[in-house]
Amino acid sequence: MDKNNVIECGGFFFVHNFDSGNLGHVERVPTELIGPWPSAVVPSNIVATNKALLNETPDYEFNLWTRPDCAGTEFENGNRTWFYFGVQASDANILVRLNLINLNKQGKMYNQGMAPVTRTLPGRPQWERIRDRPIHSTDDNTFTLSFKYRTSDNTKATTFFAFTYPFSFAELQIALNTIDLKMLPLPPPLSPDDIYYYRECIVYSLEGRRVDLLTITSHHGITTEREERLRNLFPDNQERPLKFQNKKVIFISARVHPGETPSSFVFNGFLNLLLNRHDPIAIQLRRLYVFKMIPFLNPDGVARGHYRTDTRGVNLNRVYLNPSFLLHPTVYASRALIRYYHHGCEVDDVSEDSKSFMSRSIQNISTNSDILERKKKNSGTNAFAKATELYKRPSKNRSITNIKNTDNMLKKDAKKEEPKVNTEATNLAEQVCDMTIREMPSQTSDLSLKLSCTNVEPSPSLLNDNVLRTCLGSSVHLSTSEELNFQGNNPLRPLRDTLKNSISLLMESNSSVTDSTAISAKESRLSNVKMGWCTECRAAVSRLEDSMPGLTGLVPGYPAVAFKPESPTYSSIEEYREHQKLQIDEMNKLQQQEQQKLQEPDQTEHDKTVYFCTNCFKRYIINESNEEICLQVMSERPASHTSVTVSAGDSGSVRGAADAHDRARAPAGSTGDQPTNATTKEDKMKLLSTKAQRKKQPTAQVTTIAKPKEPESGLYLYIDLHGHASKKGIFMYGNHFDDLESSVECMLLPRIMSLNNLHFHFSSCNFTERNMYLKDRRDGMSREGSGRVAVYKTTGLVRSYTLECNYNTGRLVNVLPPTIREGPGAANLSSPMPPKYTPHIFEEVNPFQVKVYRRNLEVFQEMNPCKVGRSLGASILDLTGQHPNSRIPCSEHRNLAAVRDWLRAHTRTMRPQC
């Protein structure tokens, strides 16, 4: 035994420095302080037969401390759940008590019966849970887990203990190498159903470990063309796998959190199913889909014995929206592959920084300004803080020389400092605050370069500083003209112009700050556009004002004074009467103006005042009843330069885009309300129905836009596999959708899983919007950056999930319906109590395990369907009705359409509670 990799204490050797091992420090408890094992944890049936156990006192007792993630580095954090070590004793058959002192508080899990696992080498090589129930306590906010064991009769044997069933990086490589020896080289296919297997290294981790990508399918649809070699990926210069026609990709990954080993066992079970040559479920899966599988997304964390983070202390399941190739190479590779299979080719991945101006609401700038302020205070010597300090000085003290010196200082400090990881919101705030940060990589970059070279004066903008400040908020500093007008390439002007362009486009001005002809052509229309907040936004803020007084004064662009005017005071009754007369006169004037409007039926939009909400970017008009009529939602407006016409009808109502559309479709020479010479009876019926609708609805009609369909994609399904500590059972997290049909499609796979697996808990699945954006208590990072949410946001994929498996057990056991071959009369499969979860339940090493019974000379087979890996494959086939031996026809639903109907009713029932 290598003495450098062990801790010697009291004649015992504690082994810890191996793949996935974790142990930091050991101390022996003096013999006089060792107390008896608490009798409360000894089962009553054992006490009845052996009362000596009540006074059983350990021969040795040790206090152990685990190493937190990234221990001894600047990235050390508070994750202390995973432990894995071995003990070699000098004496045989002695009782030893071990106290793990500094673990994270997992009392709920251990109260539910969770126990560490153990094995002895040589002797008992199989992992099993310790037989004596552990105890735990919390003293001075320190969680302690205690358990005992008896040493082996072989003094040279080593007994290992772990938080749960381990699966190390070395074990993974051994398993994959074994598969390679069995599957490679691929023989010439004898049938299209033969297995196509390919293994390649997609990238190396920060510490140089392989990140494998497995491709598994059949030869159906195979081509001679190979997949592209993506930028920065596939460093071994190995040939890429072949492409397949008419097959979508199912993407499965695991171990982004290194301590969540149940994900590896589910992954292994599904992998074993796909590589089974004769299983009918596997044959059908390979025939329909191409499976792309990444077994370890965090190999460094696994090898170092971490629980949740990588070697830099980063939770990699929070950086999927904007991963860095230098800092998060494994997640970067996973995202690049997902986008490649979604688009069918490599598409430049524009960072969230550069997309945030148009894709995010501008109010995010002010809501995240506090994050930026904290960052500035913490980085007192960096270039950003220095530059910000200079630009916050009074404008009289600023000069062109100071600005140039600051620009040089930024360049020098950028060379010295390493790149730092910023969240999307922080980057957005940095780019806007003080108008001094790097310019955006947009079309304005080239324009600014041309302006600096030709010394052309910039054209006036449609939006002045006051309007811009109204949209951005008072906390944002706008550079003055003195700062903007100097020779050279000014980094401030492009960003300022980009902001103005963004707001101008939202207001449908269709103009650019560098296009003077466009400005003159649209000035008349913009003069009739008034900015403010719509009724819905004002009402939302006013509701918050009751619980947060003064909020309206902090919200950018909110007309607090106009919304809550001060009530007038009167010194006498005559003054009050005079005020009433003035109000009546104003009302008479308004009525006269409205009568004049009714006499002008051909009035168009440029004669009307169009209002623009600076919070939700909605364009609307106000009709005679003082109601807001939404013209069209800006984010869903078609890319057209034609405006929506608004005209007054005979009844004084305002008609919007729907009437304009009808008039555009009418033949030449006809008016909007006159029936035309219809060529068919169907056209006449359409015109009659249109007139009837206009009579019934005198107010303006809002254009209804069809529900967006799931985009055409090369991806069919994404599942990221995880383990779970607190929530019992096996379940899924999905994304939230406002429309009912998308919600049903998202919940369909989890519902079918509950029909195919004894231990899958559909009632524990979560599809709420809150679960998409919830922030972690430890690091404050949002789940918006998780793989499940980021894949949906990047590709629009509805079937994007996180599969969670509890370390210990579940809270229920499903009653499974029989399969088609078994028939409706077969007995339903069930189990009396939830068992302790083991790798056998998660993975199912032999997916075609069959027990044969003989009764009255009849032979029947009983399948074991409790394994998650196999039931996942069966459920995927059930999604499209391709399962050769489905359970759905014998279930309460009878068919797939009935399952969807059940989910619609379930969604309508559950949504008010969300």
LUMMARLUM-285065 format. One record per residue (C-alpha): residue in one letter; x, y, z. Coordinates in steps of 0.001 Angstrom, whole numbers, padded with zeros to 6 digits, always signed. Example, Ala and Ser with C-alpha at 12.3 -4.5 7.8 and 13.67 -1.06 7.14 Angstrom:
<recs>
a+012300-004500+007800/s+013670-001060+007140/
</recs>
This chain:
<recs>
m+000000+000000+000000/d+001317+003430-001001/k+001819+005321+002278/n+001598+008678+000451/n-002022+008023-000484/v-003271+006938+002942/i-003871+008434+006372/e-002505+006401+009293/c-004318+006808+012608/g-004431+004471+015656/g-003051+001522+013738/f-005679+001931+010969/f-004931+002962+007389/f-007490+005170+005629/v-007241+005070+001815/h-008602+008090-000041/n-006406+009156-002939/f-008012+007185-005765/d-010522+007828-008551/s-013671+009388-006990/g-012188+009088-003483/n-012907+011762-000899/l-011533+011980+002633/g-009701+014907+004172/h-008750+014271+007794/v-008995+011553+010493/e-008770+011757+014284/r-009048+008935+016806/v-011423+009340+019738/p-009743+008459+023070/t-010864+005128+024506/e-012235+006688+027702/l-014575+008895+025634/i-016060+006086+023578/g-019694+005490+024528/p-022049+002607+023755/w-023971+002531+020500/p-027414+004147+021055/s-030066+001502+021668/a-032687+003530+019799/v-031175+002522+016478/v-031150-001212+017251/p-034259-002951+015809/s-036623-004313+018442/n-036712-007828+016961/i-032909-008054+017240/v-032954-006748+020819/a-035423-009434+021776/t-033016-012170+020685/n-029746-010521+021673/k-029997-008022+024519/a-026217-007701+024604/l-026488-005291+021686/l-027943-002674+024017/n-024612-002280+025800/e-022404-002895+022776/t-019474-000450+022902/p-017172+000000+019898/d-013539-000987+020301/y-012396+001989+018207/e-013985+005284+017233/f-012765+007801+014650/n-013871+011282+013603/l-013536+011875+009866/w-013735+015033+007781/t-014454+015000+004048/r-012942+017389+001528/p-015336+019980+000088/d-015470+020467-003664/c-012268+022158-004907/a-010660+021843-001458/g-007440+023798-001006/t-008012+026012-004061/e-009475+029464-004577/f-012643+027768-005887/e-013377+025823-002683/n-017095+025779-001931/g-019518+024325+000584/n-020519+021064-001155/r-019721+018298+001377/t-022120+015448+000652/w-019981+012925-001255/f-017520+010671+000612/y-015651+007579-000575/f-012739+005964+001277/g-011300+002630+002397/v-010202+001360+005832/q-007602-001319+006560/a-007518-002474+010189/s-004630-004021+012086/d-006910-006324+014084/a-009577-008722+012823/n-013213-008900+013908/i-013337-005724+016009/l-016175-003191+016193/v-015396+000282+014821/r-017514+003435+014878/l-016976+006147+012210/n-018252+009725+012614/l-018369+011911+009484/i-018301+015378+011013/n-018740+018100+008409/l-021317+016830+005897/n-024046+018970+004394/k-027318+018706+006243/q-029122+015729+004733/g-031151+014744+007775/k-034358+014301+005778/m-032730+011764+003494/y-031231+009726+006334/n-034509+009838+008256/q-036085+008125+005241/g-033714+005168+005636/m-030753+006266+003547/a-027557+004422+004456/p-023989+004438+003092/v-022802+001540+000936/t-019845-000751+001611/r-017783-003558+000127/t-014617-005435+001130/l-011721-006306-001199/p-010892-009121-001246/g-013920-010866+000187/r-017235-009145-000697/p-016724-007279-003989/q-020393-006321-004485/w-021584-002990-003103/e-024369-003192-000517/r-025865-000880+002052/i-024517-001154+005583/r-026717-003401+007666/d-026874-001325+010855/r-028898+001846+010417/p-026736+004988+010739/i-027551+007817+013106/h-027148+011561+012578/s-027109+014669+014726/t-026635+018415+014369/d-024566+020230+016997/d-023533+023880+016633/n-024809+023842+013048/t-022514+020874+012257/f-024132+017805+010717/t-022607+014470+011822/l-023337+011033+010378/s-022287+007980+012419/f-022257+004286+011555/k-020400+001179+012716/y-018909-001902+011109/r-016933-004993+012093/t-013528-005488+010539/s-012789-008404+008248/d-011159-011607+009374/n-008513-010918+006717/t-006277-008180+008087/k-004987-007457+004586/a-008490-006729+003281/t-009720-003152+002781/t-013297-002190+003539/f-014642+000701+001424/f-017464+003094+002315/a-019248+005582+000044/f-022181+007981+000149/t-023976+005859-002453/y-023091+003323-005154/p-019995+004734-006888/f-019248+004717-010596/s-015836+006251-011289/f-014222+007637-014413/a-011914+004597-014555/e-014928+002260-014422/l-016506+004152-017304/q-013422+003843-019490/i-013165+000118-018725/a-016832-000365-019659/l-016498+001590-022921/n-013302-000229-023880/t-015108-003534-023311/i-017921-002408-025634/d-015344-001353-028253/l-013769-004808-028206/k-017199-006345-028700/m-018577-003951-031341/l-015545-002681-033277/p-014553-002853-036009/l-018052-002839-037462/p-018555-005823-039764/p-020301-005388-043131/p-024031-005189-042348/l-025991-008334-043121/s-029280-006561-042409/p-030413-002924-042146/d-031247-003691-038514/d-027609-004377-037649/i-026142-002097-034993/y-024202+000983-036043/y-021917+001920-033115/y-019353+004724-033063/r-017271+006145-030233/e-015293+009375-030457/c-013700+011945-028172/i-015656+015144-028494/v-013360+017261-026307/y-010930+017004-023400/s-011793+018350-019976/l-009893+021093-018180/e-007599+018453-016675/g-007220+016498-019906/r-009742+013685-019463/r-011728+012268-022382/v-015326+013296-022930/d-016812+010499-025020/l-019638+010766-027526/l-021414+007551-028494/t-023478+007190-031675/i-025853+004236-031798/t-028449+003441-034465/s-029140+000914-037213/h-028151+001000-040909/h-031565+002233-042006/g-031162+005519-043887/i-027358+005408-043822/t-025460+007625-046287/t-021855+007924-047382/e-021570+011487-046070/r-019968+012071-042685/e-020879+014598-040033/e-018973+017865-039937/r-016016+018445-037650/l-017269+021254-035447/r-015153+024215-034488/n-012863+023596-031458/l-014148+020020-031066/f-012982+016481-031902/p-009260+016989-031170/d-008139+013463-032135/n-008638+014061-035889/q-010788+010942-036014/e-013321+010482-038789/r-016833+011565-037832/p-019714+009068-037964/l-021876+008756-041059/k-025064+010726-041546/f-028529+009183-041660/q-031562+010297-043610/n-035067+010617-042178/k-033888+009935-038635/k-034100+012378-035788/v-031594+012541-032944/i-032245+011610-029316/f-029616+013271-027126/i-028867+011801-023668/s-026230+012989-021184/a-025286+012193-017589/r-023040+013113-014660/v-022963+016864-015079/h-023081+016697-011270/p-020305+014219-010380/g-021801+012855-007149/e-025154+011915-008704/t-024204+008358-009618/p-027782+007059-010218/s-027639+008947-013512/s-024784+006697-014648/f-026709+003532-013827/v-029767+004717-015780/f-027416+005668-018630/n-025759+002230-018529/g-029109+000464-018531/f-030307+002403-021560/l-026966+001835-023316/n-027179-001913-022678/l-030688-001930-024116/l-029610-000158-027318/l-026694-002569-027825/n-028891-005644-027493/r-029033-007227-030958/h-032226-009225-030470/d-034436-007128-028207/p-037493-005974-030248/i-037633-002639-028384/a-033949-001975-029131/i-034376-002928-032802/q-037280-000516-033202/l-035450+002299-031389/r-032369+001936-033590/r-034548+001788-036697/l-036318+005075-035908/y-033686+007274-034223/v-030001+008128-033978/f-028858+008162-030362/k-026126+010592-029308/m-024959+009854-025766/i-022416+011553-023485/p-021799+009376-020384/f-019774+011925-018339/l-020157+015692-018680/n-017976+016391-015634/p-015157+013797-015652/d-012817+016005-013604/g-015361+016375-010809/v-015998+012623-010811/a-012309+011740-010633/r-011625+014255-007841/g-014517+013099-005677/h-016645+016227-006008/y-020362+016224-005368/r-021728+019052-007543/t-019102+021241-009232/d-016139+021024-011580/t-012521+021820-010678/r-013228+025565-010843/g-016199+025348-008473/v-018751+025870-011242/n-022121+024133-011349/l-021964+023165-015025/n-025719+022681-015210/r-026153+026452-014958/v-023986+027631-017877/y-025729+026045-020882/l-027004+029391-022176/n-023521+030831-022720/p-020727+028305-022030/s-017079+029139-022602/f-014840+026767-024525/l-011907+027737-022287/l-013774+027467-018971/h-016578+024952-019622/p-015387+022810-022548/t-017723+019873-021861/v-020909+021952-021743/y-019657+024006-024689/a-019304+020786-026679/s-022716+019523-025613/r-024419+022770-026621/a-022560+022854-029944/l-023689+019315-030750/i-027297+020033-029821/r-027356+023095-032085/y-025675+021132-034873/y-028250+018336-034806/h-031063+020862-034457/h-030067+022925-037508/g-028519+020087-039503/c-025299+022043-039945/e-022917+024179-037924/v-024374+027626-037301/d-022489+030431-035595/d-023575+030612-031974/v-023962+034331-031274/s-023328+034844-027575/e-026147+035905-025348/d-024272+039185-024760/s-024759+040419-028303/k-028331+039137-028607/s-029600+040593-025373/f-030458+044081-026683/m-033192+042837-028984/s-034199+039587-027282/r-034455+040803-023709/s-036632+043472-022183/i-034753+046684-021502/q-036015+046652-017925/n-033547+043820-017216/i-030835+046474-017267/s-032193+048258-014234/t-033182+045075-012374/n-029658+043732-012611/s-027852+046978-011892/d-027329+045906-008289/i-025343+042880-009534/l-023117+045200-011508/e-022576+047504-008556/r-021444+044596-006380/k-019096+043444-009100/k-017563+046889-009393/k-016939+047054-005633/n-015383+043577-005503/s-013043+044191-008459/g-011461+047395-007246/t-008297+047102-009369/n-009709+045826-012628/a-010010+047882-015747/f-013783+048108-015659/a-013822+049749-012238/k-011105+052217-013230/a-012869+053217-016407/t-016212+053580-014672/e-014689+055768-011975/l-013245+058133-014562/y-016475+058441-016498/k-018512+059112-013373/r-016554+062282-012663/p-018146+065636-013560/s-018003+066414-017256/k-015882+069538-016638/n-012993+067420-015411/r-013180+065081-018390/s-011143+065626-021499/i-010290+063814-024694/t-006922+062919-023212/n-008544+061263-020212/i-010790+059204-022462/k-007900+058079-024634/n-005818+057210-021579/t-008684+055176-020210/d-009025+053327-023501/n-005308+052460-023405/m-005618+051342-019799/l-008487+049025-020777/k-006335+047390-023429/k-003371+046919-021076/d-005455+045477-018273/a-007268+043177-020674/k-003937+041551-021544/k-003031+041057-017901/e-006341+039730-016644/e-007753+036321-017432/p-011260+036154-018918/k-013946+035990-016275/v-017242+034216-016314/n-020244+036548-016305/t-023892+035708-016311/e-026074+036882-019138/a-027782+039515-017031/t-024496+040902-015732/n-023066+041178-019229/l-026166+043029-020342/a-025857+045519-017496/e-022142+046000-018169/q-022691+046842-021822/v-025215+049586-021055/c-024104+051141-017778/d-022104+054341-018282/m-022042+053781-022067/t-018323+053040-021862/i-017998+049290-022321/r-017083+047432-025515/e-019192+048089-028563/m-021696+045538-029715/p-020773+043196-032601/s-023561+044512-034809/q-023991+046396-038043/t-023163+049650-036271/s-019531+048603-035916/d-018886+048962-039624/l-020893+052151-039800/s-018930+053765-036994/l-015670+052883-038731/k-016855+054557-041941/l-017897+057661-040058/s-014534+057951-038359/c-012684+057621-041652/t-014757+060073-043697/n-015408+062642-040943/v-019097+062729-041858/e-021295+064378-039269/p-023748+061944-037776/s-027353+062415-038746/p-029807+063449-036053/s-031559+060627-034239/l-035300+060296-033923/l-034837+059685-030209/n-033317+062383-028068/d-031614+061865-024711/n-034789+062487-022739/v-036713+059789-024602/l-033795+057390-024328/r-033513+058008-020589/t-037249+057397-020207/c-036850+053925-021703/l-033681+052962-019867/g-034299+054494-016458/s-032689+057214-014430/s-029900+054958-013123/v-028210+054738-016538/h-025644+057415-017362/l-025875+058898-020874/s-022669+060293-022294/t-022742+063937-023253/s-022025+065361-026674/e-018589+066473-025462/e-017685+062843-024786/l-018998+061660-028129/n-017506+064257-030487/f-013800+063677-030778/q-011520+062383-033498/g-010843+058684-033880/n-012831+055499-033478/n-015162+056290-030591/p-016369+053209-028686/l-019279+055153-027190/r-021182+056222-030296/p-021900+052749-031735/l-023422+051503-028478/r-025494+054643-028029/d-026721+054397-031611/t-027483+050714-031198/l-029752+051501-028265/k-031571+054164-030239/n-031947+051857-033208/s-033416+049134-030987/i-036047+051462-029541/s-036778+053003-032923/l-037444+049579-034418/l-039748+048708-031541/m-041678+051905-032220/e-041869+050874-035886/s-040069+053974-037034/n-037994+051854-039457/s-035160+054328-039343/s-031458+054289-038601/v-029331+056916-036935/t-027103+056976-039987/d-029866+057228-042593/s-031086+060805-042855/t-033473+060086-045728/a-035271+057478-043698/i-035576+059928-040827/s-037209+062618-042925/a-039620+060110-044452/k-040872+058881-041086/e-040829+062053-039004/s-044518+062710-039559/r-045484+059240-038354/l-043266+059333-035300/s-044667+062713-034334/n-047985+060955-033719/v-046387+058263-031536/k-046595+058895-027810/m-044626+056834-025334/g-045688+055806-021888/w-047053+052798-020044/c-050221+050957-021046/t-053076+050324-018637/e-052028+046738-017899/c-048469+047714-016996/r-049646+050629-014858/a-052104+048380-013051/a-049395+045793-012400/v-047103+048397-010863/s-049912+049958-008871/r-050656+046561-007294/l-047041+046321-006232/e-047124+049881-004946/d-049365+048824-002052/s-046756+046390-000733/m-043689+048317-001933/p-044340+052060-001439/g-042301+054242-003741/l-041879+051567-006395/t-043449+053660-009149/g-040787+056281-008690/l-038037+053714-009293/v-039477+052029-012375/p-037949+053409-015610/g-040432+055120-017898/y-043358+054875-015480/p-045440+058070-015293/a-045908+057997-011560/v-047116+061573-011295/a-049581+061218-014128/f-050965+057975-012760/k-051534+059221-009211/p-052413+062929-009404/e-052842+064886-006249/s-056481+065548-005339/p-057312+069258-005610/t-058232+071264-002514/y-060846+074045-002422/s-061050+076973-000022/s-064749+077730-000696/i-067847+076285-002335/e-067653+078884-005114/e-064192+077671-006035/y-065475+074099-006212/r-068406+075135-008476/e-066044+077015-010759/h-063899+073885-011066/q-066977+071805-011937/k-067984+074286-014678/l-064513+074021-016219/q-064733+070250-016277/i-068150+070380-017975/d-066794+072778-020592/e-063876+070421-021288/m-066269+067496-021705/n-068362+069503-024185/k-065254+070293-026198/l-064297+066620-026291/q-067775+065670-027504/q-067580+068258-030289/q-064196+066915-031333/e-065560+063377-031434/q-068484+064445-033597/q-065999+065992-036022/k-064081+062713-036123/l-067261+060817-036994/q-067695+063017-040062/e-064277+061929-041371/p-064669+058203-042206/d-061463+057965-044232/q-059167+058946-041451/t-055976+056859-041472/e-053342+055933-038937/h-051068+058909-039445/d-053926+061201-038368/k-054391+059196-035197/t-052231+059155-032127/v-050531+055791-031666/y-049288+054971-028174/f-046160+052908-027492/c-045673+051164-024134/t-041995+051377-023154/n-042360+048427-020766/c-044052+045682-022824/f-043377+047271-026272/k-047070+047213-027203/r-048525+049613-029785/y-052113+050643-029223/i-054674+053377-029845/i-057442+054744-027626/n-060993+054630-028955/e-063972+056819-028145/s-064824+054721-025093/n-061361+055403-023709/e-060376+051769-024279/e-056920+050677-025377/i-056947+048798-028683/c-053797+046749-029259/l-052713+046997-032881/q-050265+044097-032826/v-047741+042587-030429/m-044306+043803-031420/s-042501+040497-030936/e-044977+038776-033258/r-045233+041543-035878/p-044434+040284-039372/a-041385+041748-041010/s-043179+044321-043146/h-042896+048066-043581/t-046614+048574-044258/s-048496+050064-041355/v-051798+048927-039885/t-054630+051114-041135/v-057201+052354-038642/s-060457+053823-039958/a-063689+055033-038399/g-066868+053303-039520/d-070405+054547-039664/s-071030+053753-036047/g-067951+055520-034872/s-066058+052341-034147/v-062423+051854-034887/r-061435+048975-037113/g-057900+047656-037207/a-055811+045219-039105/a-058593+042699-039671/d-060664+045164-041752/a-057577+046366-043588/h-056805+042771-044478/d-060357+042232-045760/r-060192+045367-047924/a-056866+044304-049335/r-058372+040990-050439/a-061437+042683-052040/p-061510+043150-055848/a-060654+046530-057375/g-063396+049097-057251/s-065106+047683-054186/t-065286+049203-050735/g-064685+047559-047447/d-068344+047161-046472/q-069976+046753-049919/p-070652+043208-051090/t-068778+042343-054267/n-069771+040278-057258/a-068746+036992-055720/t-067905+034303-058191/t-068963+031441-055956/k-071515+030795-053284/e-068721+030205-050803/d-067366+033734-051335/k-070826+035204-050715/m-071131+033303-047458/k-067727+034582-046336/l-068721+038192-047054/l-072035+037806-045226/s-070328+036288-042187/t-067780+039118-042193/k-070541+041766-042134/a-072340+039944-039341/q-069202+039878-037249/r-068680+043614-037744/k-072213+044376-036576/k-071820+042225-033498/q-068411+043676-032622/p-068378+047456-033099/t-065059+047820-031307/a-061662+047216-032852/q-060572+043643-033480/v-057182+042448-032280/t-055395+040326-034881/t-055171+036765-033596/i-051904+035063-034345/a-051792+031294-034590/k-050030+029333-031868/p-046403+028875-032845/k-045669+025303-033788/e-042581+023438-032674/p-039850+024374-035164/e-038553+021893-037673/s-035587+020306-035991/g-033255+017364-036333/l-033737+016753-032598/y-036576+014646-031254/l-035765+014300-027555/y-033282+015614-024983/i-032813+014013-021549/d-030202+014956-018959/l-029861+012327-016224/h-029451+013286-012544/g-029652+012010-008970/h-031778+013558-006233/a-031325+013715-002458/s-034550+015052-000948/k-037445+014188-003247/k-038409+010516-003218/g-038846+008373-006296/i-037921+008629-009972/f-039453+011571-011840/m-038898+014194-014533/y-038664+017953-014783/g-040112+019501-017928/n-040575+023056-019161/h-043660+025239-018819/f-045839+026235-021781/d-048718+028673-021894/d-050613+026843-024628/l-052383+023641-023669/e-051220+021416-026521/s-047529+022060-025911/s-048044+021297-022231/v-049734+018019-023127/e-046899+017011-025457/c-044359+017847-022760/m-046149+015719-020135/l-046813+012796-022478/l-043483+010987-022015/p-043538+011193-018175/r-047127+009953-018106/i-046250+006978-020315/m-043212+006266-018132/s-045549+005791-015166/l-047355+003087-017184/n-044110+001268-018007/n-042122+001551-014781/l-042993+000453-011255/h-041077+003256-009563/f-041662+006299-011782/h-043658+008982-009916/f-045707+011075-012347/s-047187+013005-009426/s-043675+014188-008488/c-042926+015588-011952/n-042677+019361-012201/f-043644+021432-015246/t-044030+024858-013633/e-042524+028098-014870/r-041057+028714-011424/n-038968+025548-011761/m-037440+026975-014948/y-036075+030112-013267/l-035607+029120-009628/k-032282+030231-008152/d-030035+027923-006146/r-029672+028729-002475/r-025925+028087-002456/d-024642+030007-005463/g-027690+032021-006574/m-027478+030698-010135/s-030741+030294-012034/r-032092+027081-013520/e-032556+029020-016728/g-028981+027980-017453/s-029705+024263-016999/g-029567+021900-019944/r-033316+021301-019937/v-034296+024986-020101/a-031418+026102-022327/v-032147+023436-024944/y-035756+024580-025104/k-034751+028222-025391/t-032139+027437-028047/t-034107+025017-030210/g-037757+025321-029173/l-037788+021589-028409/v-040845+020689-026303/r-039505+017273-025276/s-036595+018538-023185/y-036300+016897-019752/t-034274+016297-016638/l-034681+012747-015297/e-034168+012611-011517/c-033559+009454-009446/n-033601+009461-005665/y-030524+007922-004015/n-032557+005904-001555/t-036148+004936-002310/g-039556+006071-003499/r-042889+006756-001848/l-045101+004565-004035/v-045136+001622-006429/n-047186+001793-009615/v-049602-000917-010686/l-048580-001686-014260/p-051128-002769-016853/p-050364-005947-018809/t-048838-005868-022278/i-050684-006622-025504/r-049281-010143-025658/e-050226-010850-022054/g-053792-009701-022714/p-056279-007789-020565/g-056896-010798-018373/a-053326-011006-017101/a-052576-009956-013554/n-051306-006419-013075/l-047722-006152-011870/s-047136-004419-008561/s-044989-004518-005445/p-046209-004175-001864/m-043656-001580-000701/p-041112+000719-002371/p-037741-001063-002267/k-034335+000422-001653/y-033002+001692-004955/t-029946-000133-006290/p-027978-000048-009561/h-029945-003132-010593/i-033191-001120-010494/f-031615+001802-012325/e-029785+000030-015130/e-030920-003610-015592/v-027714-005316-016725/n-029638-008048-018552/p-032601-006253-020135/f-034246-009448-021348/q-034291-011209-017986/v-037068-013809-018039/k-038339-016179-015367/v-040097-019305-016592/y-042742-021033-014518/r-044617-024288-015157/r-048192-024575-014046/n-050510-027312-015363/l-048088-028013-018238/e-048443-024402-019448/v-045368-022272-019852/f-045548-018507-019427/q-042930-015793-019135/e-042807-012975-016600/m-040815-009907-017655/n-039159-007728-015028/p-040219-004172-016045/c-038992-002240-013010/k-035700-001154-014534/v-035577+002488-015602/g-033299+002010-018617/r-035572-000449-020374/s-038815+001356-019510/l-037397+004610-020893/g-036839+002963-024268/a-040321+001454-024239/s-041873+004838-023392/i-040066+006569-026262/l-041632+004099-028691/d-045057+004619-027115/l-044849+008347-027918/t-045475+007578-031590/g-047323+004277-031238/q-044313+002242-032410/h-044035-000050-029377/p-044308-003700-030494/n-045719-004830-027130/s-047218-001747-025519/r-049061-001546-022202/i-051259+001404-023206/p-054038-000665-024889/c-054547-002620-021648/s-054404+000466-019434/e-057229+002759-018355/h-056523+004959-021401/r-056735+002245-024109/n-054987+004399-026748/l-052565+007302-027142/a-055311+009821-027944/a-057011+009020-024640/v-053717+009609-022801/r-053577+013095-024333/d-057208+013746-023349/w-056408+012697-019788/l-053433+015081-019742/r-055599+017957-021034/a-058046+017444-018199/h-055175+017058-015727/t-053567+020300-016951/r-056790+022291-016657/t-057207+020992-013108/m-053645+021657-011977/r-052927+025012-013585/p-054866+027174-011108/q-052730+025649-008345/c-049422+026483-010076/
</recs>
